[in-house]
Amino acid sequence: MQLTAREEPVGAKPPHSEAIAVGRKHSNLITFFKYVRSSNGHEFKCVQETITIERAKSIDRAVEAAKRRFERRRHVVDWQLHSDGFDVDDC
């Protein structure tokens, strides 16, 4: 499963608010990216960082944990300062 988020308003519910069945915990791979334009004007995703969150109770919790970890590693208060969006994959 692959989900994408791009510049969500503060406080908005992400489009991937699916809950994982109770008791079933697995890994989620969250990839943060920046949109970059090439010299010929085409936009593409440039990966900033990939974070694996293990044993999260839900996808929402995994995404929030990945955002906080990204902020700590980059020394920023908001992940959107260094990234335009993220993709979520189940492992």
N, CA, C and O atoms as a GROMACS GRO file, in nm:
protein
  364
    1MET      N    1   0.084  -0.118   0.000
    1MET     CA    2   0.000   0.000   0.000
    1MET      C    3   0.088   0.123   0.000
    1MET      O    4   0.183   0.131   0.078
    2GLN      N    5   0.060   0.218  -0.085
    2GLN     CA    6   0.137   0.341  -0.090
    2GLN      C    7   0.041   0.459  -0.081
    2GLN      O    8  -0.058   0.467  -0.154
    3LEU      N    9   0.073   0.550   0.010
    3LEU     CA   10  -0.008   0.669   0.031
    3LEU      C   11   0.083   0.790   0.019
    3LEU      O   12   0.202   0.782   0.049
    4THR      N   13   0.028   0.900  -0.024
    4THR     CA   14   0.107   1.020  -0.041
    4THR      C   15   0.038   1.137   0.025
    4THR      O   16  -0.084   1.149   0.022
    5ALA      N   17   0.119   1.224   0.086
    5ALA     CA   18   0.066   1.347   0.145
    5ALA      C   19   0.147   1.463   0.091
    5ALA      O   20   0.267   1.450   0.068
    6ARG      N   21   0.080   1.575   0.069
    6ARG     CA   22   0.151   1.691   0.017
    6ARG      C   23   0.093   1.816   0.080
    6ARG      O   24  -0.024   1.850   0.058
    7GLU      N   25   0.174   1.885   0.156
    7GLU     CA   26   0.141   2.014   0.217
    7GLU      C   27   0.001   2.018   0.275
    7GLU      O   28  -0.086   2.090   0.225
    8GLU      N   29  -0.021   1.941   0.379
    8GLU     CA   30  -0.149   1.942   0.447
    8GLU      C   31  -0.159   2.064   0.537
    8GLU      O   32  -0.058   2.103   0.597
    9PRO      N   33  -0.276   2.126   0.549
    9PRO     CA   34  -0.292   2.236   0.642
    9PRO      C   35  -0.270   2.188   0.785
    9PRO      O   36  -0.298   2.072   0.817
   10VAL      N   37  -0.221   2.275   0.870
   10VAL     CA   38  -0.196   2.240   1.009
   10VAL      C   39  -0.327   2.194   1.072
   10VAL      O   40  -0.430   2.261   1.058
   11GLY      N   41  -0.323   2.082   1.142
   11GLY     CA   42  -0.440   2.028   1.208
   11GLY      C   43  -0.530   1.945   1.119
   11GLY      O   44  -0.629   1.890   1.166
   12ALA      N   45  -0.497   1.935   0.991
   12ALA     CA   46  -0.580   1.856   0.899
   12ALA      C   47  -0.554   1.709   0.922
   12ALA      O   48  -0.442   1.669   0.955
   13LYS      N   49  -0.655   1.629   0.905
   13LYS     CA   50  -0.642   1.485   0.918
   13LYS      C   51  -0.580   1.429   0.792
   13LYS      O   52  -0.632   1.454   0.683
   14PRO      N   53  -0.470   1.353   0.802
   14PRO     CA   54  -0.408   1.298   0.682
   14PRO      C   55  -0.503   1.201   0.612
   14PRO      O   56  -0.591   1.143   0.675
   15PRO      N   57  -0.484   1.183   0.480
   15PRO     CA   58  -0.575   1.098   0.404
   15PRO      C   59  -0.558   0.950   0.433
   15PRO      O   60  -0.631   0.868   0.377
   16HIS      N   61  -0.465   0.914   0.520
   16HIS     CA   62  -0.434   0.774   0.546
   16HIS      C   63  -0.468   0.738   0.690
   16HIS      O   64  -0.383   0.683   0.761
   17SER      N   65  -0.589   0.767   0.736
   17SER     CA   66  -0.627   0.741   0.874
   17SER      C   67  -0.688   0.602   0.889
   17SER      O   68  -0.795   0.586   0.948
   18GLU      N   69  -0.619   0.502   0.835
   18GLU     CA   70  -0.664   0.365   0.848
   18GLU      C   71  -0.605   0.306   0.976
   18GLU      O   72  -0.486   0.325   1.004
   19ALA      N   73  -0.684   0.237   1.050
   19ALA     CA   74  -0.634   0.174   1.172
   19ALA      C   75  -0.591   0.031   1.142
   19ALA      O   76  -0.655  -0.038   1.063
   20ILE      N   77  -0.484  -0.012   1.204
   20ILE     CA   78  -0.438  -0.149   1.192
   20ILE      C   79  -0.516  -0.231   1.294
   20ILE      O   80  -0.544  -0.183   1.404
   21ALA      N   81  -0.551  -0.351   1.260
   21ALA     CA   82  -0.628  -0.437   1.351
   21ALA      C   83  -0.560  -0.447   1.487
   21ALA      O   84  -0.437  -0.454   1.496
   22VAL      N   85  -0.640  -0.447   1.592
   22VAL     CA   86  -0.588  -0.452   1.729
   22VAL      C   87  -0.501  -0.575   1.745
   22VAL      O   88  -0.538  -0.685   1.703
   23GLY      N   89  -0.385  -0.556   1.806
   23GLY     CA   90  -0.293  -0.665   1.830
   23GLY      C   91  -0.199  -0.694   1.714
   23GLY      O   92  -0.101  -0.765   1.732
   24ARG      N   93  -0.226  -0.641   1.598
   24ARG     CA   94  -0.142  -0.663   1.481
   24ARG      C   95  -0.050  -0.543   1.464
   24ARG      O   96  -0.096  -0.434   1.430
   25LYS      N   97   0.078  -0.563   1.486
   25LYS     CA   98   0.173  -0.454   1.474
   25LYS      C   99   0.281  -0.495   1.375
   25LYS      O  100   0.330  -0.608   1.377
   26HIS      N  101   0.318  -0.402   1.288
   26HIS     CA  102   0.422  -0.430   1.190
   26HIS      C  103   0.497  -0.300   1.160
   26HIS      O  104   0.472  -0.197   1.222
   27SER      N  105   0.587  -0.305   1.065
   27SER     CA  106   0.670  -0.190   1.032
   27SER      C  107   0.607  -0.106   0.922
   27SER      O  108   0.537  -0.156   0.834
   28ASN      N  109   0.633   0.023   0.929
   28ASN     CA  110   0.592   0.117   0.825
   28ASN      C  111   0.715   0.193   0.779
   28ASN      O  112   0.797   0.236   0.860
   29LEU      N  113   0.727   0.208   0.649
   29LEU     CA  114   0.838   0.281   0.589
   29LEU      C  115   0.785   0.415   0.541
   29LEU      O  116   0.702   0.421   0.451
   30ILE      N  117   0.834   0.523   0.601
   30ILE     CA  118   0.790   0.658   0.566
   30ILE      C  119   0.906   0.727   0.494
   30ILE      O  120   1.015   0.740   0.550
   31THR      N  121   0.882   0.770   0.371
   31THR     CA  122   0.984   0.835   0.290
   31THR      C  123   0.947   0.982   0.271
   31THR      O  124   0.843   1.012   0.213
   32PHE      N  125   1.032   1.072   0.319
   32PHE     CA  126   1.010   1.216   0.305
   32PHE      C  127   1.079   1.263   0.177
   32PHE      O  128   1.190   1.218   0.145
   33PHE      N  129   1.013   1.353   0.105
   33PHE     CA  130   1.069   1.399  -0.022
   33PHE      C  131   1.045   1.548  -0.042
   33PHE      O  132   0.960   1.609   0.023
   34LYS      N  133   1.120   1.604  -0.133
   34LYS     CA  134   1.109   1.743  -0.175
   34LYS      C  135   1.082   1.743  -0.324
   34LYS      O  136   1.144   1.666  -0.398
   35TYR      N  137   0.989   1.828  -0.369
   35TYR     CA  138   0.966   1.842  -0.512
   35TYR      C  139   1.072   1.935  -0.570
   35TYR      O  140   1.094   2.044  -0.519
   36VAL      N  141   1.138   1.890  -0.677
   36VAL     CA  142   1.246   1.965  -0.740
   36VAL      C  143   1.218   1.972  -0.889
   36VAL      O  144   1.168   1.876  -0.949
   37ARG      N  145   1.249   2.085  -0.949
   37ARG     CA  146   1.234   2.100  -1.095
   37ARG      C  147   1.369   2.078  -1.162
   37ARG      O  148   1.471   2.129  -1.118
   38SER      N  149   1.366   2.002  -1.270
   38SER     CA  150   1.487   1.979  -1.347
   38SER      C  151   1.512   2.100  -1.437
   38SER      O  152   1.431   2.192  -1.444
   39SER      N  153   1.624   2.099  -1.506
   39SER     CA  154   1.660   2.212  -1.592
   39SER      C  155   1.561   2.231  -1.708
   39SER      O  156   1.549   2.340  -1.764
   40ASN      N  157   1.490   2.123  -1.744
   40ASN     CA  158   1.391   2.137  -1.852
   40ASN      C  159   1.249   2.160  -1.798
   40ASN      O  160   1.153   2.155  -1.874
   41GLY      N  161   1.237   2.186  -1.667
   41GLY     CA  162   1.109   2.225  -1.609
   41GLY      C  163   1.022   2.114  -1.556
   41GLY      O  164   0.913   2.140  -1.505
   42HIS      N  165   1.066   1.989  -1.567
   42HIS     CA  166   0.987   1.878  -1.515
   42HIS      C  167   1.007   1.863  -1.365
   42HIS      O  168   1.119   1.870  -1.315
   43GLU      N  169   0.898   1.842  -1.294
   43GLU     CA  170   0.902   1.826  -1.149
   43GLU      C  171   0.919   1.678  -1.114
   43GLU      O  172   0.857   1.592  -1.176
   44PHE      N  173   1.004   1.650  -1.014
   44PHE     CA  174   1.021   1.513  -0.967
   44PHE      C  175   1.045   1.514  -0.818
   44PHE      O  176   1.077   1.617  -0.759
   45LYS      N  177   1.029   1.397  -0.756
   45LYS     CA  178   1.049   1.383  -0.612
   45LYS      C  179   1.195   1.352  -0.584
   45LYS      O  180   1.253   1.262  -0.644
   46CYS      N  181   1.252   1.427  -0.492
   46CYS     CA  182   1.389   1.401  -0.446
   46CYS      C  183   1.378   1.353  -0.300
   46CYS      O  184   1.332   1.428  -0.214
   47VAL      N  185   1.420   1.231  -0.274
   47VAL     CA  186   1.408   1.174  -0.140
   47VAL      C  187   1.499   1.248  -0.043
   47VAL      O  188   1.619   1.265  -0.068
   48GLN      N  189   1.441   1.292   0.068
   48GLN     CA  190   1.516   1.359   0.174
   48GLN      C  191   1.566   1.259   0.278
   48GLN      O  192   1.680   1.264   0.322
   49GLU      N  193   1.475   1.168   0.317
   49GLU     CA  194   1.510   1.068   0.418
   49GLU      C  195   1.403   0.960   0.421
   49GLU      O  196   1.286   0.986   0.393
   50THR      N  197   1.444   0.839   0.455
   50THR     CA  198   1.352   0.728   0.472
   50THR      C  199   1.362   0.680   0.616
   50THR      O  200   1.471   0.654   0.666
   51ILE      N  201   1.248   0.668   0.683
   51ILE     CA  202   1.244   0.630   0.824
   51ILE      C  203   1.154   0.508   0.839
   51ILE      O  204   1.044   0.504   0.784
   52THR      N  205   1.201   0.408   0.913
   52THR     CA  206   1.122   0.289   0.943
   52THR      C  207   1.071   0.298   1.085
   52THR      O  208   1.148   0.320   1.178
   53ILE      N  209   0.941   0.283   1.101
   53ILE     CA  210   0.878   0.281   1.233
   53ILE      C  211   0.824   0.141   1.255
   53ILE      O  212   0.743   0.092   1.177
   54GLU      N  213   0.870   0.077   1.361
   54GLU     CA  214   0.827  -0.060   1.391
   54GLU      C  215   0.730  -0.061   1.507
   54GLU      O  216   0.738   0.021   1.599
   55ARG      N  217   0.638  -0.155   1.502
   55ARG     CA  218   0.543  -0.182   1.610
   55ARG      C  219   0.452  -0.065   1.644
   55ARG      O  220   0.415  -0.048   1.760
   56ALA      N  221   0.415   0.015   1.546
   56ALA     CA  222   0.319   0.123   1.569
   56ALA      C  223   0.178   0.062   1.574
   56ALA      O  224   0.149  -0.032   1.502
   57LYS      N  225   0.094   0.117   1.660
   57LYS     CA  226  -0.043   0.065   1.674
   57LYS      C  227  -0.132   0.100   1.555
   57LYS      O  228  -0.231   0.032   1.529
   58SER      N  229  -0.096   0.206   1.483
   58SER     CA  230  -0.173   0.244   1.365
   58SER      C  231  -0.082   0.318   1.267
   58SER      O  232   0.029   0.357   1.302
   59ILE      N  233  -0.129   0.335   1.146
   59ILE     CA  234  -0.052   0.409   1.047
   59ILE      C  235  -0.037   0.555   1.090
   59ILE      O  236   0.069   0.615   1.071
   60ASP      N  237  -0.144   0.612   1.147
   60ASP     CA  238  -0.137   0.750   1.195
   60ASP      C  239  -0.025   0.770   1.297
   60ASP      O  240   0.050   0.867   1.290
   61ARG      N  241  -0.015   0.676   1.390
   61ARG     CA  242   0.091   0.686   1.492
   61ARG      C  243   0.229   0.669   1.431
   61ARG      O  244   0.324   0.736   1.472
   62ALA      N  245   0.241   0.582   1.333
   62ALA     CA  246   0.369   0.562   1.265
   62ALA      C  247   0.411   0.689   1.192
   62ALA      O  248   0.528   0.729   1.197
   63VAL      N  249   0.316   0.753   1.125
   63VAL     CA  250   0.346   0.877   1.052
   63VAL      C  251   0.387   0.987   1.149
   63VAL      O  252   0.484   1.058   1.124
   64GLU      N  253   0.314   1.002   1.258
   64GLU     CA  254   0.348   1.106   1.356
   64GLU      C  255   0.486   1.080   1.417
   64GLU      O  256   0.563   1.174   1.436
   65ALA      N  257   0.517   0.956   1.448
   65ALA     CA  258   0.649   0.922   1.502
   65ALA      C  259   0.759   0.953   1.400
   65ALA      O  260   0.865   1.004   1.437
   66ALA      N  261   0.734   0.923   1.273
   66ALA     CA  262   0.833   0.952   1.168
   66ALA      C  263   0.853   1.102   1.152
   66ALA      O  264   0.966   1.148   1.133
   67LYS      N  265   0.745   1.178   1.158
   67LYS     CA  266   0.757   1.325   1.148
   67LYS      C  267   0.843   1.378   1.261
   67LYS      O  268   0.932   1.460   1.237
   68ARG      N  269   0.818   1.334   1.385
   68ARG     CA  270   0.896   1.381   1.500
   68ARG      C  271   1.043   1.342   1.487
   68ARG      O  272   1.132   1.421   1.518
   69ARG      N  273   1.068   1.218   1.440
   69ARG     CA  274   1.207   1.174   1.423
   69ARG      C  275   1.277   1.255   1.314
   69ARG      O  276   1.393   1.293   1.330
   70PHE      N  277   1.207   1.283   1.205
   70PHE     CA  278   1.263   1.365   1.097
   70PHE      C  279   1.299   1.504   1.149
   70PHE      O  280   1.406   1.556   1.118
   71GLU      N  281   1.210   1.563   1.229
   71GLU     CA  282   1.235   1.696   1.287
   71GLU      C  283   1.357   1.694   1.379
   71GLU      O  284   1.440   1.785   1.374
   72ARG      N  285   1.368   1.591   1.462
   72ARG     CA  286   1.484   1.582   1.554
   72ARG      C  287   1.614   1.567   1.475
   72ARG      O  288   1.712   1.633   1.507
   73ARG      N  289   1.615   1.483   1.374
   73ARG     CA  290   1.737   1.461   1.295
   73ARG      C  291   1.778   1.584   1.216
   73ARG      O  292   1.897   1.608   1.196
   74ARG      N  293   1.680   1.662   1.172
   74ARG     CA  294   1.709   1.783   1.093
   74ARG      C  295   1.719   1.909   1.179
   74ARG      O  296   1.753   2.016   1.128
   75HIS      N  297   1.690   1.897   1.308
   75HIS     CA  298   1.695   2.011   1.400
   75HIS      C  299   1.602   2.124   1.355
   75HIS      O  300   1.641   2.240   1.350
   76VAL      N  301   1.478   2.087   1.321
   76VAL     CA  302   1.376   2.184   1.281
   76VAL      C  303   1.251   2.162   1.367
   76VAL      O  304   1.230   2.054   1.421
   77VAL      N  305   1.169   2.266   1.378
   77VAL     CA  306   1.047   2.256   1.458
   77VAL      C  307   0.930   2.197   1.381
   77VAL      O  308   0.834   2.148   1.441
   78ASP      N  309   0.936   2.201   1.248
   78ASP     CA  310   0.829   2.148   1.164
   78ASP      C  311   0.890   2.076   1.044
   78ASP      O  312   0.972   2.133   0.972
   79TRP      N  313   0.849   1.952   1.023
   79TRP     CA  314   0.906   1.871   0.916
   79TRP      C  315   0.887   1.934   0.779
   79TRP      O  316   0.967   1.909   0.688
   80GLN      N  317   0.782   2.016   0.762
   80GLN     CA  318   0.754   2.076   0.632
   80GLN      C  319   0.856   2.183   0.592
   80GLN      O  320   0.854   2.230   0.479
   81LEU      N  321   0.944   2.223   0.684
   81LEU     CA  322   1.050   2.317   0.649
   81LEU      C  323   1.155   2.252   0.559
   81LEU      O  324   1.222   2.321   0.483
   82HIS      N  325   1.170   2.120   0.568
   82HIS     CA  326   1.272   2.050   0.490
   82HIS      C  327   1.214   1.948   0.393
   82HIS      O  328   1.288   1.881   0.322
   83SER      N  329   1.081   1.934   0.389
   83SER     CA  330   1.019   1.832   0.307
   83SER      C  331   0.883   1.882   0.256
   83SER      O  332   0.814   1.955   0.325
   84ASP      N  333   0.847   1.841   0.135
   84ASP     CA  334   0.718   1.880   0.078
   84ASP      C  335   0.610   1.775   0.102
   84ASP      O  336   0.491   1.805   0.090
   85GLY      N  337   0.649   1.655   0.136
   85GLY     CA  338   0.550   1.550   0.158
   85GLY      C  339   0.616   1.420   0.196
   85GLY      O  340   0.737   1.415   0.219
   86PHE      N  341   0.536   1.314   0.203
   86PHE     CA  342   0.589   1.184   0.240
   86PHE      C  343   0.503   1.075   0.178
   86PHE      O  344   0.386   1.096   0.145
   87ASP      N  345   0.564   0.959   0.162
   87ASP     CA  346   0.495   0.838   0.117
   87ASP      C  347   0.499   0.738   0.231
   87ASP      O  348   0.596   0.735   0.307
   88VAL      N  349   0.395   0.657   0.244
   88VAL     CA  350   0.388   0.555   0.349
   88VAL      C  351   0.374   0.419   0.282
   88VAL      O  352   0.286   0.398   0.198
   89ASP      N  353   0.462   0.326   0.321
   89ASP     CA  354   0.456   0.190   0.270
   89ASP      C  355   0.455   0.094   0.389
   89ASP      O  356   0.523   0.118   0.488
   90ASP      N  357   0.378  -0.014   0.379
   90ASP     CA  358   0.380  -0.121   0.480
   90ASP      C  359   0.496  -0.211   0.450
   90ASP      O  360   0.528  -0.238   0.335
   91CYS      N  361   0.561  -0.256   0.556
   91CYS     CA  362   0.673  -0.352   0.540
   91CYS      C  363   0.629  -0.490   0.578
   91CYS      O  364   0.708  -0.584   0.572
   0.00000   0.00000   0.00000
